[in-house]
């Protein structure tokens, strides 16, 4: 599967949106990937994660645990773990920091893969790397369905993506005129009460 194939899946699900969007990073973009519309369809989730699992096995070999940040890493993490024959766990925010709770554990020497849906700035990834640093186990790398930074984001580990794209994004104070003329919409989940 290449980047165009992945974007075709997002289009099929009505999940590649165009307009003026406020990303979870606070930056603005004319393109938003509403991944919830893709991950609400098990057949599409399986198709993407199965293809990504093949790439991950080639890159990292055996994986014991797939760990992702809530909310974006839960479904792709679970689906990747299923195809990698691994366990799936997730971290959630406690007092503003990601922690692994709910009895999730990692044993010494287990190979851990971080999974996310979409990477833009790499913030959630870096926070997950930090949370895993407080546990035993070895982080071998990370995975995402779409890297919208096209390899530029610092995620804190090696990243394998199914698709890498370079959609434009802008500071809110430096918008192109066509974007500034449209009302901004925040369809993501970060920062919601």
PyMOL commands that set and color helices and strands:
alter all, ss='L'
color gray80, all
select helices_A, chain A and resi 3-12+35-39+42-60+72-84+123-132+177-180
alter helices_A, ss='H'
color red, helices_A
select strands_A, chain A and resi 16-22+28-33+65-69+87-94+97-100+111-119+138-147+159-164
alter strands_A, ss='S'
color yellow, strands_A
deselect
rebuild
show_as cartoon
